[in-house]
Amino acid sequence: MSKSIVVGTTLAVLGLGGMAFGAWQMQEARQPQYAEITGVEPLTRSVETPREVCENVTVQRQAPTRDPHRVVGSAAGAIVGGLLGNQIGGGSGKKIATVAGAVGGGLAGREVQERIESGQTVTTTEQRCHTVTDTHQETTGYEVSWRHDGEVHTSRLDSRPEGERVRLVDGKPQWQASASPAEG
């Protein structure tokens, strides 16, 4: 073979190889690029909601008195004291003993009525309410980690991305058009 044929063939092969490589590079550049989603972390906040809780409680109180001035006890005591005082002595001493018995009996009757009434109670049911705070976590967004060309990036999204990768346009993720794993 002649030297020019070998050189021409070699140049033709190299030229065709170069053209094939260039065509492959152009084809590769036209294919969509994707980044791998490496992590999705929900971002949350605590939400506190107050509510009122009521319950019925049994309560004992002192019974209301029908005789706040204790007239009945004083009168009954005065009558009994006067009768007892009238049994003592004679003449004007009898009158003094009757009056003293009536006064002492009246005071004693008043005290007896107060003690009896203070021991009397009434049981009622009351509704008692208090505020309770319920706490729950609310998702506010997602922190998404993604890898492209060996670098890890993060983005904050309002909704969870679908799939395991995201399409890139000019190196920027297109979250609204997340790629499914089956896409090419």
BELVENGI-V925093 format. One record per helix or strand. SS is the DSSP state (H for helix, E for strand). FROM is the first residue (numbers start at 1). LEN is the number of residues. If there is no record, write none. Layout:
BEGIN
SS:FROM:LEN + SS:FROM:LEN
END
This chain:
BEGIN
H:3:28 + E:33:30 + H:71:16 + H:92:27 + E:121:28 + E:151:7 + E:165:5 + E:172:2 + H:175:3 + E:179:1
END
